[in-house]
Amino acid sequence: MTMKPYKDTDNDSNIKAYNYGEDWIVIRFKDESEYKYTGENISFYTLKQMKILADKGDGLNAFINEHKPPYLEKS
């Protein structure tokens, strides 16, 4: 899967890249682990917020740490 680089505008994130579709988002961290979140395991609002923050390139890591959304799978 082609991943988009996470901008990390503040240089304070553990997120390296991401990709998403209509009802899912995959986040790759700097340790190369990947987490997949889907509309099946998180709310539509949470998924939407994660996509907005991913495209913004800031705040996604903090959002995940604060809200601890359950992921569907980890690789």
Residue pairs with C-beta under 8 A, 6 or more apart in sequence:
1 19
1 26
2 19
3 16
3 17
3 18
3 19
3 26
3 28
4 17
4 18
4 19
4 54
5 16
5 17
6 13
6 15
6 16
6 17
6 18
6 54
6 57
6 60
7 56
7 57
7 58
8 15
8 57
8 58
9 56
9 57
9 58
10 58
12 61
13 58
13 60
13 61
14 29
14 30
14 31
14 61
15 27
15 28
15 29
15 30
15 54
15 60
15 61
16 28
16 29
16 30
16 32
17 27
17 28
18 25
18 26
18 27
18 28
18 54
18 60
19 25
19 26
20 26
20 50
20 51
20 54
23 38
23 39
23 40
23 47
24 36
24 37
24 38
24 39
24 47
24 72
25 36
25 37
25 47
25 50
25 51
25 54
26 34
26 35
26 36
26 37
27 34
27 35
27 37
27 50
27 54
27 60
27 64
28 34
29 35
33 74
33 75
34 74
34 75
35 71
35 73
35 74
36 71
36 72
36 73
36 74
36 75
37 46
37 47
37 50
37 69
37 70
37 71
37 72
38 47
38 72
39 47
40 72
41 69
41 70
41 71
41 72
42 50
42 69
42 70
46 67
46 69
49 63
50 60
50 63
50 64
50 69
53 59
53 60
53 63
54 60
